[in-house]
């Protein structure tokens, strides 16, 4: 299994760590990860598999959530700003147009990317998000950015040691394998006698605040006007029935498929999800875009 190429790319005031798999002349596929510190390592299985299918896989590590330093300006965590960052990175990588695949937070960024820069995309794949808003989640409360930061700082994620972390992850995993432990350990480090996420709590808070301020549902009219292939992959064990129906009604040309999995499709149903995405993208052709 070929390892990724690592580069650092300056864009929008950030020095972004980017992993790539596959030949540079392959079909460009840009992936954005979820709101976790594992970053581009989430593709340690999917990246090589998609590369073998002829894709040039590009996976940025989001600022402040692991290897890439956080933005100084927390407004840069709004989904619209992050969508612009994706375009800036693609230009520096000389990707004129590309497929975009986003999981969770990455899917919510993806719908804003398509709404703002639809002509740059050849296809949009949303992995169990992008159809629902933060406000749809049970227990969601509206907060200022300062309140969100204080909330997360008051309840940090910590583990007594590595064994405690890995044991909990093994209990939650559908099937445990070395690749899961690799990405898990990559997103954590030891600090003050505990194991904690590498992510910057202010960055996480700003990203959450951005999701509330710029909900994915606000992009649905724009998505409906685009002549762009869109695939929404749903996790069967993550019930978001109401938002799904809203998405289907407002973006009728989008395809939806369901996978028997929890929310983290690439962890809990890797083979099916990897193949499903690759097969669907392989069927797509460049289509004219509607402004």
Secondary structure, 3 states (H helix, E strand, C coil): CCCCEEEEEEECCEEEEEEEECCCCCEEEEEECCCCCCHHHHHCCHHHHHHHCCEEEEEECCCCCCCCCCCCCHHHHCHHHHHHHHHHHHHHCCCCCEEEEEECHHHHHHHHHHHHHHHHEEEEEEECCCCCCHHHCCCCCCCCHHHHHHHHHHCCCEECCHHHHHHHHHHHCCCCCHHHHHHHHHCEEEECCEEEECCCHHHHHHHHHHHHHCCHHHHHHHHHHCCCCEEEEEECCCCCHHHHHHHHHHCCCCEEEEECCCCCHHHHCHHHHHHHHHHHHHHCCCCCCCC
